Amino acid sequence: MAVSVVGCLPEGAPPWLVDHAIVASVRFDVAVRGPYAPESPRDDRLVASLMPGDRLRATPFLVGPAGPIDAGAVRPAWFYCRATRCFGDVTQGARPRACEIEGVGSTTTCALGQAAAPELELGALQSLVDLYADPPALMMVAGAGATDTASCVDRLRRLQDDGETVQACIVIIEPLPLGPLWRLMLVAAATGLPDALPLNGISPEVQAAQPALYPAVLPFELTITGVDGQPRELIAADGASVAVARGEQVEIVAPVDVFDIQLFYQALLGNGSEVLFQATFESFSSSWLFTADVAPDDTMALQQVDFVVPEDAPATIYGYYLLGDGRSQVWAWLRFEVAE
């Protein structure tokens, strides 16, 4: 779950309205597998978790009123840190050291520099219990509009001493999706960590569970009903343009692949340091963000949203779609071209 520090929507704005630049989500991929990383059981799905020794890649979903924002043009600044210390370490004024191979656990904050999709090599697991008390995270700082990223980083460093403002900047802190826990427990035991947990709860069934995989975003099914009451249907893939007119009703159904719903084992604390694993299934959740005041209704059915194109709609409306399964999140977007 992301911790959004600044760059939030103005007070009173609907939560689905994008009227300025925000980061809607951040995705973590395994760029290079380490010695403990599981392989994906499906050729068409990527692993959505990280392990010590992996080289990770972070990709932000930056969006604004004028459409998706090219992260390559913005070049966000990135920092590797502990979730509760990121903001304080960066705003103290001193420049963090450059990141190298960084341990998973206790660490000082380091800088990855500016990049559209930075990569970081994770080192050895240094602590197990601390991962959940204060998880490792990436902090992203990006400029928005007339304020560039370098200026935002400079403002953060002067925040405490000079009372500088970062209102025009985007800042987000995203914990790393480490796990699954049973693999981390095996690593902790094998490397002799002092806070290693007993392994007796790791049954063959737990070890046989698939790793967390990113779900797929399937093409959207749209039904557009004109002011004359006549519907028309179409299929729109990620990034497609859809022609609409003011006053028309738009229904968007976002199908999901039922085979993307995975069985996994939740870790529960038993007596003392005992860890119990409970089988559960992922469940999908989704949300839409729009760049115009379309008052979307997502209460009709699961994975469906309806809205009416307002009479004062701009020439282009962007819709940003977020799909989560409880362990990871993916995204897509549509562009609605409003006829004059």
N, C-alpha and C positions, 0 to 999 in steps of 0.2 A: 504494500500500500504506500502510495506517495505521500510525503509530508510537504505540502505546498506552503512556503513561507511568505512569499509575496507574489504579485502578479495575479491576484485573485480577482473575481468579478466584483464590480462595484456593489455597495450595499443596496439592496432593493432590486437588483437585476435578477430576472428569472435564472435559475441554475443552468438552463439549457441554452441560454443566449450568449453567443460569442460576439462581443462588440469591441474586443481588442485582442491582441496577441496573447495566447496562453500555450502551455504545454499540456496536451490532453492525456498523454500517456508516455511511458518509456518502456522500451523492450530490451531485454537482455538475451543475447545469443552466445553460444559457445563457438568462438572463432577457431580455437584449437583445443582439442580434447586433452585433458591431463590424465594422469595414471588412474584416477578414481572415477572418471566420468563414465556414465552409462551410454550405451549406443541406443539410438532410436529404433524401436521395433518396426517402424513404418518409413518407407523411403520418401513419402510425401509429407511427413511431419517432423518438426525440429524439437529437440529437447528444450524445455523451458526452465531448467534449473541449473545451478552452478555448483561445482565442487572445487576444493583446493587443488591447485595445479592447472586448472583451466585458464585459458586466455579468453576473456570475455569481450564482447562488443556491445556497446549501448547505443540504441537508436531512439531519438525522441520523435514524438508526433507533435510538431509545432503547427498551430493553426491560428487563423485570424479572420477578420471580417471579409478579407479579399481572397480567401482560399488557403490551402495548405502552404506553409512557409518552408522554403528550402533551407534546411539546416546548414547546408554548405555555404550559403550566403551569409547566414547569421553567425556561424562558427561559435557555438556556445563554449564557454569555459567549464571544465570539469575538475572535480576534486574527489579523491577517495578518502573516506573518513568513517568515524562511528556516527550513527544516526543522531545521537543526542549532542554530539560535539561539533558537527559540521559548521553550523552557522556561527557559533562562538569562535572557533579556530580561524575561520576566514575573515571575520570582522575585527580581529584583534590588531590588525594593521601589519603584522609581519607576514612576509610572503612565505607560504608553505613550501617545503622542499619539493623537488621534482620526484614524481613516482618512479619506482623501479619495479622489482618483483616484490609484491606486497603480501605480507602474511595475512591469513584469514583469522581474525581475532583482534587482540590488542594491537593498536597501531596508532601512529601519529598521522595527522592529516597531511596529504600530499597533493600536488597539482599535476593533472594530466595534460594541461595546456588547452588550447582551443581546437576543436574538431567537430565535424558533423556527426561522426559516429566513432567515438574514441575506443581504443582497446587497452586492456589492462591484464597483465599476467598475475594471477593469484598464486601466492606462495604456499607455505606450509600452514596447516591448521594449528593455531596457537592456543586456542581455548575453545571449549565446547559450550559450557553454560553461558559464557559471556555473549555468545552469538545471539541469544534470545533476550538477554537483559539489555543489550546495546548493540544491535546488529550492524555489521559493516554496510556502508551505503555509498552511493555516488551522489554528489551535489552538482547540479547544473545551474549555471548563471548565463543568461542570454539577454542581449539587447532587444528592444522592441521599438519600432518606429524610428524616430530621430536619434535615439540613444543607442550607441553600439555596444557590443559585448565588453570590449576593453574598458569603456567608461563605466559600465555597471560593476565590473570587478573592482575598479578603483574606488567607486562609491561605497562598496561593501567594506573595503579596508579602512575607509574613513568614517564608517557609520558611528562607531562608539566615540571617537575623539572629537569629530567635527559636527556630529548631528546630521550627517548627510542623509539624503532621501534616496530610496531605490524604488520609488513608486512606478517609474517607467521601465522597470526591469522585470525579467522573469527568473524566479529562483524556485527550484524544486529539489527535495531530498528524497531519494528512492532507495530503500533497503534492497540489498542483493537477494535474489531468490535462491538461497543456498539449500541444499538437500538432495534427496530426502534424508530425514534425521537418522534413519538406521544406517545409511552409508557413512554419515559423519560420525556416528558412534563407533563404527568399525575402524575408521581412520584414527579417531582419538585413542582407542584401545591399542591399535597396532603401533602407534608412535609414542605411547607411554605418557599421554597427557595426564596431569594430576587430577583433572576434573572429568576423566572418562567415566561413562556410565555403564552399569551392568548390561551384558549382552543377552541375557537369558530370555528376554522378551522378543528377540528377533527370530521369528519362526520361519520355516521355509516358505510359507504363504506370503509373509511380508517381503522376503527377498525376491519372490517371483513377480511381484507387482511391477507394472510398467513404470518407467520414469515419467515425470510430468511432461506432457507434450503440448505445444501450442495448437489450439483449434484452428480450423480454416474458416475464412469468411467466404461464404458462397454467394453467387450472384443474387441480387435483390429482385423480388417479384413486386411490381408496382401495378396498382389499379388507379387510374386517374379519371375522375368523374367530372365531365364538363358542366357548365352552368345550365346546359340543356338536359342534363340528367343522363347523358349517354356515356358509358364507361369505355375506356380503352386500356388494354393491358400490355405490359412490356417487361422485359428482363433487362436489368442494368447491372453491369459489373463495377467493381471498384474503380473510381475515377471517371465514370461515365457522365455525359451531359444528358439532361432530361428536359424536354420542352414542356412548359406549363403556362397557364394563363391565370390572371387574377380571378379569384372567386372559385376556382376549381378545387375539388377535394382530392387530396393525394393520400393513398394508402400504401404503406411500405411494409412488406413482409420480408423478414430476414431469415431464411431457412438455415438450419444448422445440421451438421452431419452427426447423426446419433452415435456413430462409432467414435466420435471425439469425446464422448462422456466416459471418463476413466474411473476404474476402481482404484482407490488408494487407501493407505493406512495412516490415520491420524494418531499422533503420539499423545499419550495421556500420562501424567505423573501418578504413580501408585504410591505404595508405602515407602517412605524414605526416598532413596534414589532410584527406585524401580520405575521402569518405563513400560507402559502398556500400549499396545497398538490396536486401534479399532478400525475395522473396515468401513468405508463410506464411499459414496459415489460423488463425483463432481456434479455441480448444477450450473447451468448457464444463467447469466444475467447480461443485460445489454442496456445501452442508453444512446440517445441521439442528442447532438448539439447542433444548433442552427444559427445562422448569421442574420436572421430576420425574426421579427416578432410574430411567429406563426402559431404560437400556443399549441404545441403538439400534444396529442392525446395518446399516451402509451398504455392506457388501462384496458383497451379493447381485448387484447389477447397477447400471450407470450410471443416475443419477437416481432411485434407489430406496432407501428406508430401511424397515426393519422393526423393530417393537418389540412387547413384550408389556406390557399395562397391569398394573403391579405390584399385588399384593394390598393394599399399604399406600398406594396412590395417593391424592393429595388429590382434592377434588371437581372441581377444574379443572386441566388440564394445558395449557400453551401450547407450541406448536411454532413456532419461527422459522426460516424458510427463506432461505438466501442463495444466489443464482445469479450466477456470474461467467463472463466470457468471456476473461479474461486482460487486458482493458483497462478493464473497468467492472464494476459489481456492482449488482444489484437485489435486492429482498426481498419476502417475503410472510409471512403467519402464519395459523395455525389454532388454534382453541380446542377442546379435547377435554373434553366434559362427562361425568364419570364417574358412572354410575348407582350409587345406594346399594343 
